[in-house]
Amino acid sequence: MEMLHDALKLPFQFFLETAQHNEFMYILIALIAAFGILGQWVLYYKCDLPGIASIVPFWNVITFLKIMGRPAWQVIFFIVPPPVIIYIVYTGDTSMAANVTLVTMLAVFVLFSVMLYIELCKCFGKNSFVDYILVLVFNGLYVMYLGMSGDTEYFGPLYGKNKQSNQVESKTA
């Protein structure tokens, strides 16, 4: 279990140690964040949702869930696990309860994230395995591609009142 703790600490330790000697790391992180925000902004615009939501914490996740038609309460699965994981890893707590909580939170966060991004692909008619891998590997860049690409079209949410099947039928009629 300590290997899991160390593996989760590694990226943050690497960033902090590198940033101490090279201020360019902060610029790099800011650029990555800017691309992520821009990607979400254009995606929301394409889905007729407010682009400003990509900047506001919590609202951006609720808006992202709206694209798939998921209820707002599911924001819990996306927002609660990271702080819990960070707390357990950085306090160094390796008790049984902490380990069970850590593994549970990791599983919830990873599985929910994977499901959301695959559903995002489906909302834009991208149903191939390659698209699923691309959205998981190049997350922010793929979101930007979906928003900026002229050949992608938002077909509507997978769940809720305005399901895709209703919108696809009305577009073909």
N, CA, C and O atoms as a DFTB+ gen file, in Angstrom:
692 C
 N C O
     1  1       0.810      -1.184       0.000
     2  2       0.000       0.000       0.000
     3  2       0.862       1.260       0.000
     4  3       0.490       2.287      -0.568
     5  1       2.000       1.160       0.639
     6  2       2.889       2.315       0.655
     7  2       3.401       2.638      -0.752
     8  3       3.703       3.790      -1.064
     9  1       3.494       1.603      -1.595
    10  2       3.899       1.844      -2.988
    11  2       2.856       2.693      -3.699
    12  3       3.202       3.557      -4.505
    13  1       1.574       2.453      -3.406
    14  2       0.507       3.255      -3.995
    15  2       0.612       4.699      -3.527
    16  3       0.475       5.630      -4.321
    17  1       0.857       4.880      -2.227
    18  2       1.034       6.231      -1.680
    19  2       2.207       6.941      -2.382
    20  3       2.091       8.097      -2.790
    21  1       3.312       6.242      -2.509
    22  2       4.492       6.833      -3.149
    23  2       4.231       7.147      -4.618
    24  3       4.666       8.183      -5.121
    25  1       3.524       6.258      -5.302
    26  2       3.226       6.486      -6.715
    27  2       2.317       7.700      -6.900
    28  3       2.459       8.440      -7.873
    29  1       1.389       7.907      -5.975
    30  2       0.508       9.064      -6.067
    31  2       1.220      10.364      -5.709
    32  3       0.862      11.429      -6.213
    33  1       2.227      10.280      -4.838
    34  2       3.008      11.463      -4.451
    35  2       4.003      11.884      -5.526
    36  3       4.350      13.061      -5.628
    37  1       4.457      10.938      -6.318
    38  2       5.553      11.168      -7.251
    39  2       5.359      12.356      -8.195
    40  3       6.272      13.175      -8.298
    41  1       4.222      12.501      -8.892
    42  2       4.101      13.640      -9.813
    43  2       4.195      14.988      -9.106
    44  3       4.800      15.924      -9.629
    45  1       3.597      15.092      -7.912
    46  2       3.636      16.355      -7.191
    47  2       5.039      16.656      -6.686
    48  3       5.492      17.799      -6.743
    49  1       5.723      15.633      -6.194
    50  2       7.094      15.829      -5.738
    51  2       7.995      16.245      -6.897
    52  3       8.839      17.129      -6.752
    53  1       7.809      15.603      -8.041
    54  2       8.604      15.950      -9.222
    55  2       8.370      17.405      -9.619
    56  3       9.320      18.142      -9.885
    57  1       7.105      17.812      -9.657
    58  2       6.791      19.188     -10.034
    59  2       7.390      20.178      -9.047
    60  3       7.995      21.167      -9.460
    61  1       7.232      19.930      -7.756
    62  2       7.741      20.868      -6.757
    63  2       9.259      20.958      -6.781
    64  3       9.817      22.049      -6.664
    65  1       9.931      19.823      -6.931
    66  2      11.396      19.842      -6.981
    67  2      11.885      20.544      -8.245
    68  3      12.854      21.301      -8.192
    69  1      11.233      20.306      -9.372
    70  2      11.634      20.942     -10.626
    71  2      11.327      22.433     -10.599
    72  3      12.106      23.240     -11.104
    73  1      10.198      22.796     -10.012
    74  2       9.801      24.206      -9.969
    75  2      10.733      25.026      -9.088
    76  3      10.874      26.230      -9.306
    77  1      11.369      24.411      -8.107
    78  2      12.299      25.136      -7.261
    79  2      13.502      25.635      -8.062
    80  3      14.070      26.684      -7.760
    81  1      13.876      24.881      -9.068
    82  2      15.055      25.231      -9.852
    83  2      14.712      25.871     -11.190
    84  3      15.573      26.472     -11.833
    85  1      13.475      25.746     -11.604
    86  2      13.110      26.230     -12.926
    87  2      11.703      26.824     -12.874
    88  3      10.716      26.092     -12.793
    89  1      11.617      28.145     -12.921
    90  2      10.338      28.835     -12.840
    91  2       9.484      28.602     -14.084
    92  3       8.286      28.886     -14.069
    93  1      10.073      28.095     -15.144
    94  2       9.333      27.824     -16.373
    95  2       8.215      26.799     -16.149
    96  3       7.231      26.786     -16.888
    97  1       8.363      25.946     -15.136
    98  2       7.335      24.946     -14.839
    99  2       5.997      25.619     -14.527
   100  3       4.945      25.114     -14.918
   101  1       6.030      26.742     -13.835
   102  2       4.794      27.450     -13.518
   103  2       4.140      27.971     -14.799
   104  3       2.917      27.946     -14.930
   105  1       4.945      28.436     -15.727
   106  2       4.422      28.908     -17.009
   107  2       3.835      27.742     -17.785
   108  3       2.777      27.872     -18.400
   109  1       4.508      26.619     -17.761
   110  2       4.013      25.426     -18.450
   111  2       2.670      24.969     -17.884
   112  3       1.758      24.644     -18.644
   113  1       2.544      24.942     -16.567
   114  2       1.281      24.555     -15.927
   115  2       0.188      25.567     -16.274
   116  3      -0.955      25.178     -16.516
   117  1       0.519      26.848     -16.301
   118  2      -0.468      27.869     -16.662
   119  2      -0.934      27.700     -18.106
   120  3      -2.114      27.888     -18.402
   121  1      -0.015      27.347     -19.005
   122  2      -0.400      27.122     -20.398
   123  2      -1.303      25.897     -20.549
   124  3      -2.269      25.920     -21.311
   125  1      -0.987      24.850     -19.829
   126  2      -1.818      23.647     -19.867
   127  2      -3.215      23.968     -19.336
   128  3      -4.215      23.536     -19.909
   129  1      -3.279      24.722     -18.245
   130  2      -4.579      25.117     -17.685
   131  2      -5.347      26.002     -18.659
   132  3      -6.561      25.856     -18.805
   133  1      -4.646      26.920     -19.328
   134  2      -5.309      27.799     -20.301
   135  2      -5.884      26.999     -21.467
   136  3      -6.990      27.286     -21.924
   137  1      -5.143      25.995     -21.955
   138  2      -5.663      25.151     -23.034
   139  2      -6.889      24.358     -22.565
   140  3      -7.845      24.182     -23.320
   141  1      -6.854      23.888     -21.331
   142  2      -8.000      23.158     -20.782
   143  2      -9.234      24.035     -20.683
   144  3     -10.334      23.609     -21.034
   145  1      -9.055      25.260     -20.205
   146  2     -10.174      26.193     -20.085
   147  2     -10.701      26.565     -21.470
   148  3     -11.912      26.596     -21.685
   149  1      -9.804      26.845     -22.402
   150  2     -10.222      27.172     -23.762
   151  2     -10.981      26.013     -24.403
   152  3     -11.994      26.215     -25.072
   153  1     -10.479      24.799     -24.190
   154  2     -11.146      23.618     -24.737
   155  2     -12.549      23.468     -24.197
   156  3     -13.484      23.202     -24.952
   157  1     -12.705      23.638     -22.876
   158  2     -14.034      23.547     -22.290
   159  2     -14.925      24.682     -22.781
   160  3     -16.107      24.468     -23.050
   161  1     -14.375      25.881     -22.899
   162  2     -15.162      27.040     -23.322
   163  2     -15.784      26.802     -24.699
   164  3     -16.983      27.010     -24.885
   165  1     -14.974      26.369     -25.658
   166  2     -15.507      26.159     -27.009
   167  2     -16.453      24.959     -27.048
   168  3     -17.402      24.946     -27.832
   169  1     -16.204      23.962     -26.215
   170  2     -17.112      22.819     -26.146
   171  2     -18.473      23.252     -25.605
   172  3     -19.509      22.863     -26.144
   173  1     -18.472      24.051     -24.548
   174  2     -19.731      24.533     -23.982
   175  2     -20.472      25.407     -24.988
   176  3     -21.694      25.330     -25.108
   177  1     -19.728      26.234     -25.706
   178  2     -20.339      27.097     -26.715
   179  2     -21.028      26.255     -27.795
   180  3     -22.126      26.586     -28.242
   181  1     -20.380      25.177     -28.204
   182  2     -20.945      24.297     -29.228
   183  2     -22.209      23.602     -28.723
   184  3     -23.103      23.282     -29.507
   185  1     -22.277      23.375     -27.436
   186  2     -23.432      22.698     -26.829
   187  2     -24.492      23.695     -26.353
   188  3     -25.423      23.311     -25.646
   189  1     -24.362      24.962     -26.730
   190  2     -25.281      26.034     -26.319
   191  2     -25.354      26.196     -24.803
   192  3     -26.426      26.414     -24.240
   193  1     -24.215      26.087     -24.166
   194  2     -24.099      26.306     -22.727
   195  2     -23.155      27.484     -22.508
   196  3     -22.354      27.796     -23.389
   197  1     -23.232      28.143     -21.355
   198  2     -22.385      29.326     -21.138
   199  2     -20.904      28.973     -21.023
   200  3     -20.520      28.163     -20.179
   201  1     -20.081      29.573     -21.862
   202  2     -18.644      29.306     -21.861
   203  2     -17.962      29.760     -20.593
   204  3     -16.951      29.184     -20.191
   205  1     -18.501      30.788     -19.953
   206  2     -17.898      31.312     -18.727
   207  2     -17.886      30.248     -17.624
   208  3     -17.104      30.339     -16.677
   209  1     -18.746      29.251     -17.749
   210  2     -18.798      28.171     -16.756
   211  2     -17.484      27.405     -16.690
   212  3     -17.191      26.773     -15.675
   213  1     -16.689      27.450     -17.750
   214  2     -15.421      26.714     -17.751
   215  2     -14.407      27.316     -16.777
   216  3     -13.426      26.658     -16.432
   217  1     -14.622      28.523     -16.341
   218  2     -13.693      29.189     -15.427
   219  2     -14.128      29.040     -13.970
   220  3     -13.288      29.046     -13.070
   221  1     -15.421      28.908     -13.733
   222  2     -15.968      28.899     -12.376
   223  2     -15.940      27.490     -11.794
   224  3     -16.553      26.580     -12.353
   225  1     -15.229      27.296     -10.665
   226  2     -15.175      25.966     -10.046
   227  2     -16.575      25.465      -9.682
   228  3     -17.467      26.268      -9.409
   229  1     -16.762      24.206      -9.678
   230  2     -18.009      23.495      -9.424
   231  2     -19.014      23.693     -10.562
   232  3     -19.576      22.717     -11.060
   233  1     -19.247      24.933     -10.977
   234  2     -20.184      25.186     -12.067
   235  2     -19.675      24.531     -13.351
   236  3     -20.471      24.044     -14.154
   237  1     -18.348      24.515     -13.552
   238  2     -17.819      23.896     -14.765
   239  2     -18.109      22.398     -14.798
   240  3     -18.384      21.845     -15.862
   241  1     -18.050      21.747     -13.656
   242  2     -18.324      20.308     -13.607
   243  2     -19.819      20.058     -13.806
   244  3     -20.202      19.125     -14.512
   245  1     -20.662      20.883     -13.190
   246  2     -22.112      20.736     -13.363
   247  2     -22.488      20.956     -14.824
   248  3     -23.323      20.230     -15.364
   249  1     -21.887      21.940     -15.461
   250  2     -22.152      22.208     -16.875
   251  2     -21.659      21.058     -17.736
   252  3     -22.321      20.677     -18.701
   253  1     -20.502      20.503     -17.397
   254  2     -19.963      19.358     -18.134
   255  2     -20.915      18.167     -18.025
   256  3     -21.147      17.467     -19.010
   257  1     -21.463      17.938     -16.839
   258  2     -22.418      16.852     -16.644
   259  2     -23.693      17.087     -17.453
   260  3     -24.318      16.139     -17.928
   261  1     -24.073      18.359     -17.606
   262  2     -25.264      18.706     -18.381
   263  2     -25.143      18.281     -19.845
   264  3     -26.144      17.943     -20.478
   265  1     -23.929      18.296     -20.381
   266  2     -23.710      17.888     -21.771
   267  2     -24.167      16.452     -21.971
   268  3     -24.759      16.124     -22.999
   269  1     -23.894      15.597     -20.997
   270  2     -24.289      14.191     -21.091
   271  2     -25.697      13.950     -20.581
   272  3     -26.229      12.850     -20.728
   273  1     -26.316      14.974     -19.976
   274  2     -27.653      14.835     -19.433
   275  2     -27.681      14.233     -18.041
   276  3     -28.725      13.771     -17.581
   277  1     -26.559      14.236     -17.381
   278  2     -26.487      13.676     -16.028
   279  2     -26.972      14.709     -15.013
   280  3     -26.818      15.911     -15.229
   281  1     -27.560      14.243     -13.903
   282  2     -28.032      15.177     -12.874
   283  2     -26.873      15.865     -12.152
   284  3     -25.769      15.327     -12.065
   285  1     -27.146      17.057     -11.641
   286  2     -26.104      17.864     -11.002
   287  2     -25.560      17.221      -9.732
   288  3     -24.418      17.496      -9.364
   289  1     -26.327      16.377      -9.047
   290  2     -25.850      15.792      -7.799
   291  2     -24.652      14.871      -8.039
   292  3     -23.907      14.588      -7.101
   293  1     -24.451      14.401      -9.267
   294  2     -23.332      13.501      -9.552
   295  2     -21.987      14.223      -9.549
   296  3     -20.940      13.599      -9.723
   297  1     -22.021      15.528      -9.351
   298  2     -20.788      16.294      -9.201
   299  2     -19.980      15.763      -8.015
   300  3     -18.762      15.932      -7.961
   301  1     -20.655      15.131      -7.083
   302  2     -19.997      14.558      -5.896
   303  2     -18.926      13.546      -6.307
   304  3     -17.854      13.503      -5.703
   305  1     -19.205      12.733      -7.329
   306  2     -18.264      11.699      -7.762
   307  2     -17.005      12.284      -8.393
   308  3     -15.978      11.610      -8.477
   309  1     -17.081      13.509      -8.827
   310  2     -15.978      14.142      -9.534
   311  2     -15.195      15.099      -8.641
   312  3     -14.004      15.313      -8.863
   313  1     -15.847      15.674      -7.637
   314  2     -15.205      16.708      -6.830
   315  2     -14.706      16.193      -5.479
   316  3     -13.669      16.654      -5.000
   317  1     -15.406      15.261      -4.860
   318  2     -15.024      14.798      -3.522
   319  2     -13.763      13.924      -3.519
   320  3     -12.902      14.145      -2.667
   321  1     -13.601      12.942      -4.424
   322  2     -12.429      12.056      -4.308
   323  2     -11.052      12.720      -4.343
   324  3     -10.210      12.347      -3.526
   325  1     -10.760      13.680      -5.234
   326  2      -9.383      14.228      -5.244
   327  2      -8.896      14.818      -3.926
   328  3      -7.777      14.508      -3.518
   329  1      -9.685      15.662      -3.230
   330  2      -9.161      16.161      -1.945
   331  2      -8.957      15.063      -0.905
   332  3      -8.021      15.120      -0.108
   333  1      -9.836      14.066      -0.917
   334  2      -9.689      12.957       0.035
   335  2      -8.415      12.179      -0.273
   336  3      -7.663      11.827       0.636
   337  1      -8.174      11.912      -1.548
   338  2      -6.970      11.184      -1.961
   339  2      -5.721      11.968      -1.567
   340  3      -4.785      11.405      -0.999
   341  1      -5.707      13.256      -1.865
   342  2      -4.547      14.091      -1.536
   343  2      -4.318      14.133      -0.031
   344  3      -3.176      14.055       0.422
   345  1      -5.377      14.254       0.739
   346  2      -5.235      14.287       2.197
   347  2      -4.618      12.994       2.724
   348  3      -3.685      13.027       3.526
   349  1      -5.139      11.864       2.272
   350  2      -4.626      10.574       2.765
   351  2      -3.173      10.371       2.359
   352  3      -2.357       9.918       3.162
   353  1      -2.848      10.707       1.110
   354  2      -1.484      10.488       0.627
   355  2      -0.495      11.393       1.351
   356  3       0.583      10.940       1.734
   357  1      -0.838      12.647       1.543
   358  2       0.134      13.572       2.125
   359  2       0.188      13.572       3.638
   360  3       1.137      14.106       4.211
   361  1      -0.808      12.987       4.313
   362  2      -0.680      12.826       5.759
   363  2       0.130      11.583       6.077
   364  3       0.620      11.425       7.195
   365  1       0.273      10.698       5.095
   366  2       1.053       9.485       5.300
   367  2       0.303       8.427       6.092
   368  3       0.906       7.473       6.584
   369  1      -1.002       8.590       6.218
   370  2      -1.819       7.637       6.963
   371  2      -1.921       6.325       6.193
   372  3      -2.477       6.290       5.095
   373  1      -1.388       5.254       6.761
   374  2      -1.432       3.947       6.101
   375  2      -2.261       2.945       6.899
   376  3      -2.058       1.735       6.798
   377  1      -3.198       3.464       7.693
   378  2      -4.069       2.560       8.441
   379  2      -5.007       1.837       7.475
   380  3      -5.146       2.238       6.319
   381  1      -5.633       0.800       7.941
   382  2      -6.542       0.024       7.101
   383  2      -7.697       0.892       6.596
   384  3      -8.054       0.823       5.420
   385  1      -8.276       1.700       7.467
   386  2      -9.394       2.561       7.069
   387  2      -8.953       3.561       5.993
   388  3      -9.681       3.807       5.030
   389  1      -7.767       4.129       6.164
   390  2      -7.270       5.088       5.171
   391  2      -6.996       4.396       3.839
   392  3      -7.288       4.954       2.782
   393  1      -6.445       3.203       3.881
   394  2      -6.164       2.474       2.642
   395  2      -7.435       2.095       1.897
   396  3      -7.500       2.209       0.674
   397  1      -8.446       1.643       2.636
   398  2      -9.726       1.303       2.007
   399  2     -10.353       2.557       1.398
   400  3     -10.859       2.523       0.276
   401  1     -10.316       3.653       2.138
   402  2     -10.858       4.915       1.630
   403  2     -10.092       5.367       0.392
   404  3     -10.699       5.803      -0.586
   405  1      -8.779       5.269       0.423
   406  2      -7.948       5.673      -0.707
   407  2      -8.289       4.875      -1.960
   408  3      -8.505       5.452      -3.025
   409  1      -8.337       3.572      -1.839
   410  2      -8.622       2.717      -2.998
   411  2     -10.043       2.962      -3.507
   412  3     -10.275       3.006      -4.715
   413  1     -10.992       3.123      -2.580
   414  2     -12.379       3.384      -2.974
   415  2     -12.494       4.708      -3.719
   416  3     -13.128       4.777      -4.772
   417  1     -11.889       5.748      -3.183
   418  2     -11.956       7.066      -3.826
   419  2     -11.255       7.060      -5.187
   420  3     -11.743       7.670      -6.138
   421  1     -10.126       6.380      -5.280
   422  2      -9.440       6.262      -6.567
   423  2     -10.322       5.546      -7.589
   424  3     -10.436       5.981      -8.735
   425  1     -10.940       4.450      -7.166
   426  2     -11.793       3.682      -8.078
   427  2     -12.994       4.504      -8.528
   428  3     -13.326       4.521      -9.713
   429  1     -13.645       5.182      -7.594
   430  2     -14.814       6.007      -7.943
   431  2     -14.416       7.091      -8.924
   432  3     -15.078       7.287      -9.943
   433  1     -13.334       7.798      -8.619
   434  2     -12.916       8.918      -9.465
   435  2     -12.499       8.451     -10.858
   436  3     -12.920       9.032     -11.859
   437  1     -11.684       7.419     -10.926
   438  2     -11.196       6.943     -12.221
   439  2     -12.335       6.368     -13.058
   440  3     -12.454       6.693     -14.240
   441  1     -13.165       5.530     -12.472
   442  2     -14.265       4.924     -13.225
   443  2     -15.278       5.965     -13.694
   444  3     -15.747       5.914     -14.831
   445  1     -15.612       6.912     -12.812
   446  2     -16.577       7.948     -13.198
   447  2     -15.993       8.841     -14.290
   448  3     -16.701       9.217     -15.224
   449  1     -14.719       9.181     -14.182
   450  2     -14.078      10.012     -15.208
   451  2     -14.059       9.304     -16.561
   452  3     -14.370       9.909     -17.587
   453  1     -13.697       8.032     -16.561
   454  2     -13.663       7.269     -17.810
   455  2     -15.061       7.202     -18.425
   456  3     -15.224       7.403     -19.629
   457  1     -16.067       6.919     -17.593
   458  2     -17.442       6.869     -18.102
   459  2     -17.861       8.206     -18.696
   460  3     -18.462       8.249     -19.770
   461  1     -17.549       9.292     -18.007
   462  2     -17.950      10.616     -18.488
   463  2     -17.315      10.944     -19.839
   464  3     -17.994      11.435     -20.741
   465  1     -16.035      10.679     -19.978
   466  2     -15.372      11.036     -21.226
   467  2     -15.796      10.143     -22.386
   468  3     -15.826      10.593     -23.531
   469  1     -16.121       8.892     -22.107
   470  2     -16.654       8.034     -23.169
   471  2     -18.050       8.510     -23.566
   472  3     -18.393       8.520     -24.749
   473  1     -18.856       8.904     -22.576
   474  2     -20.175       9.452     -22.880
   475  2     -20.064      10.760     -23.652
   476  3     -20.903      11.044     -24.507
   477  1     -19.043      11.560     -23.362
   478  2     -18.824      12.789     -24.111
   479  2     -18.598      12.480     -25.586
   480  3     -19.154      13.141     -26.462
   481  1     -17.780      11.474     -25.847
   482  2     -17.557      11.056     -27.236
   483  2     -18.868      10.657     -27.898
   484  3     -19.135      11.040     -29.037
   485  1     -19.679       9.893     -27.192
   486  2     -20.953       9.436     -27.753
   487  2     -21.890      10.597     -28.041
   488  3     -22.650      10.550     -29.008
   489  1     -21.849      11.644     -27.212
   490  2     -22.698      12.817     -27.437
   491  2     -22.325      13.547     -28.729
   492  3     -23.142      14.282     -29.284
   493  1     -21.114      13.349     -29.199
   494  2     -20.661      13.975     -30.429
   495  2     -20.568      12.978     -31.576
   496  3     -19.980      13.280     -32.615
   497  1     -21.141      11.801     -31.397
   498  2     -21.171      10.802     -32.464
   499  2     -19.848      10.101     -32.699
   500  3     -19.657       9.479     -33.743
   501  1     -18.943      10.191     -31.758
   502  2     -17.642       9.520     -31.860
   503  2     -17.739       8.206     -31.091
   504  3     -17.565       8.182     -29.873
   505  1     -18.013       7.124     -31.796
   506  2     -18.299       5.855     -31.139
   507  2     -17.230       4.788     -31.339
   508  3     -17.466       3.621     -31.026
   509  1     -16.079       5.153     -31.846
   510  2     -15.046       4.138     -32.071
   511  2     -14.134       4.010     -30.846
   512  3     -14.023       4.924     -30.029
   513  1     -13.500       2.869     -30.750
   514  2     -12.573       2.598     -29.659
   515  2     -11.401       3.575     -29.691
   516  3     -10.895       3.978     -28.643
   517  1     -10.975       3.950     -30.883
   518  2      -9.861       4.900     -31.033
   519  2     -10.232       6.247     -30.426
   520  3      -9.408       6.876     -29.763
   521  1     -11.469       6.695     -30.649
   522  2     -11.910       7.960     -30.057
   523  2     -11.916       7.886     -28.536
   524  3     -11.551       8.851     -27.866
   525  1     -12.327       6.751     -27.991
   526  2     -12.345       6.591     -26.540
   527  2     -10.926       6.662     -25.974
   528  3     -10.702       7.295     -24.942
   529  1      -9.989       6.031     -26.630
   530  2      -8.593       6.068     -26.173
   531  2      -8.043       7.490     -26.298
   532  3      -7.361       7.972     -25.393
   533  1      -8.334       8.158     -27.404
   534  2      -7.838       9.519     -27.604
   535  2      -8.364      10.484     -26.551
   536  3      -7.610      11.313     -26.041
   537  1      -9.652      10.387     -26.218
   538  2     -10.211      11.304     -25.221
   539  2      -9.622      11.028     -23.834
   540  3      -9.498      11.949     -23.027
   541  1      -9.266       9.796     -23.552
   542  2      -8.688       9.486     -22.247
   543  2      -7.214       9.883     -22.165
   544  3      -6.743      10.297     -21.106
   545  1      -6.486       9.758     -23.273
   546  2      -5.058      10.082     -23.266
   547  2      -4.825      11.583     -23.445
   548  3      -4.043      12.186     -22.711
   549  1      -5.504      12.178     -24.416
   550  2      -5.308      13.604     -24.724
   551  2      -6.511      14.413     -24.268
   552  3      -7.066      15.197     -25.037
   553  1      -6.901      14.227     -23.050
   554  2      -8.117      14.761     -22.484
   555  2      -8.453      16.183     -22.937
   556  3      -9.390      16.367     -23.714
   557  1      -7.724      17.178     -22.478
   558  2      -8.024      18.572     -22.793
   559  2      -7.934      18.885     -24.268
   560  3      -8.753      19.637     -24.796
   561  1      -6.951      18.317     -24.940
   562  2      -6.803      18.568     -26.373
   563  2      -7.941      17.942     -27.165
   564  3      -8.398      18.520     -28.152
   565  1      -8.401      16.773     -26.749
   566  2      -9.507      16.132     -27.447
   567  2     -10.808      16.893     -27.211
   568  3     -11.629      17.016     -28.121
   569  1     -10.999      17.401     -26.004
   570  2     -12.172      18.232     -25.717
   571  2     -12.147      19.478     -26.598
   572  3     -13.178      19.900     -27.122
   573  1     -10.957      20.061     -26.756
   574  2     -10.828      21.231     -27.624
   575  2     -11.129      20.850     -29.072
   576  3     -11.782      21.608     -29.789
   577  1     -10.660      19.688     -29.502
   578  2     -10.953      19.209     -30.854
   579  2     -12.458      19.071     -31.065
   580  3     -12.982      19.494     -32.095
   581  1     -13.155      18.482     -30.093
   582  2     -14.610      18.329     -30.227
   583  2     -15.294      19.685     -30.337
   584  3     -16.242      19.844     -31.107
   585  1     -14.820      20.658     -29.574
   586  2     -15.430      21.985     -29.604
   587  2     -15.099      22.776     -30.850
   588  3     -15.963      23.483     -31.370
   589  1     -13.869      22.680     -31.349
   590  2     -13.433      23.523     -32.453
   591  2     -13.592      22.890     -33.830
   592  3     -13.604      23.598     -34.838
   593  1     -13.711      21.587     -33.883
   594  2     -13.778      20.906     -35.169
   595  2     -15.100      21.196     -35.867
   596  3     -16.168      21.145     -35.257
   597  1     -15.008      21.498     -37.137
   598  2     -16.204      21.756     -37.922
   599  2     -16.967      20.501     -38.282
   600  3     -18.155      20.562     -38.597
   601  1     -16.290      19.356     -38.237
   602  2     -16.960      18.117     -38.636
   603  2     -17.610      17.384     -37.465
   604  3     -18.227      16.337     -37.666
   605  1     -17.486      17.908     -36.253
   606  2     -18.167      17.290     -35.119
   607  2     -19.420      18.087     -34.800
   608  3     -19.437      19.315     -34.885
   609  1     -20.459      17.369     -34.434
   610  2     -21.733      18.004     -34.117
   611  2     -22.242      17.418     -32.806
   612  3     -22.138      16.215     -32.566
   613  1     -22.790      18.281     -31.968
   614  2     -23.355      17.838     -30.702
   615  2     -24.752      17.291     -30.968
   616  3     -25.628      18.010     -31.447
   617  1     -24.952      16.008     -30.653
   618  2     -26.232      15.360     -30.903
   619  2     -27.174      15.428     -29.716
   620  3     -28.318      14.985     -29.818
   621  1     -26.734      15.960     -28.619
   622  2     -27.574      16.066     -27.441
   623  2     -27.141      15.098     -26.359
   624  3     -26.266      14.259     -26.572
   625  1     -27.765      15.223     -25.191
   626  2     -27.382      14.383     -24.052
   627  2     -27.793      12.930     -24.244
   628  3     -28.719      12.625     -24.996
   629  1     -27.099      12.052     -23.560
   630  2     -27.432      10.627     -23.590
   631  2     -28.571      10.301     -22.631
   632  3     -29.295       9.326     -22.834
   633  1     -28.732      11.116     -21.583
   634  2     -29.722      10.861     -20.549
   635  2     -30.635      12.067     -20.412
   636  3     -30.331      13.143     -20.926
   637  1     -31.754      11.889     -19.718
   638  2     -32.636      13.005     -19.415
   639  2     -33.752      13.169     -20.419
   640  3     -34.033      12.278     -21.221
   641  1     -34.394      14.351     -20.356
   642  2     -35.570      14.630     -21.181
   643  2     -35.249      14.695     -22.667
   644  3     -36.015      14.193     -23.490
   645  1     -34.137      15.301     -23.012
   646  2     -33.789      15.526     -24.428
   647  2     -32.773      14.510     -24.912
   648  3     -31.706      14.880     -25.401
   649  1     -33.092      13.245     -24.781
   650  2     -32.155      12.202     -25.175
   651  2     -31.766      12.328     -26.631
   652  3     -32.497      12.906     -27.436
   653  1     -30.611      11.783     -26.963
   654  2     -30.086      11.827     -28.334
   655  2     -31.065      11.226     -29.339
   656  3     -31.228      11.757     -30.437
   657  1     -31.703      10.148     -28.982
   658  2     -32.567       9.460     -29.953
   659  2     -33.686      10.381     -30.423
   660  3     -34.058      10.341     -31.596
   661  1     -34.233      11.214     -29.528
   662  2     -35.274      12.157     -29.934
   663  2     -34.719      13.217     -30.871
   664  3     -35.361      13.580     -31.857
   665  1     -33.517      13.716     -30.562
   666  2     -32.940      14.772     -31.389
   667  2     -32.484      14.244     -32.739
   668  3     -32.638      14.924     -33.753
   669  1     -31.931      13.051     -32.764
   670  2     -31.475      12.468     -34.034
   671  2     -32.677      12.214     -34.934
   672  3     -32.606      12.462     -36.137
   673  1     -33.792      11.716     -34.365
   674  2     -35.003      11.465     -35.163
   675  2     -35.551      12.753     -35.727
   676  3     -35.984      12.780     -36.879
   677  1     -35.547      13.841     -34.938
   678  2     -36.083      15.097     -35.434
   679  2     -35.195      15.724     -36.497
   680  3     -35.690      16.449     -37.360
   681  1     -33.883      15.458     -36.451
   682  2     -32.973      16.017     -37.454
   683  2     -33.107      15.277     -38.783
   684  3     -32.905      15.867     -39.844
   685  1     -33.445      13.991     -38.730
   686  2     -33.566      13.231     -39.973
   687  2     -34.917      13.457     -40.619
   688  3     -35.063      13.225     -41.819
   689  1     -35.911      13.904     -39.864
   690  2     -37.264      14.123     -40.420
   691  2     -37.359      15.424     -41.179
   692  3     -38.422      15.755     -41.705
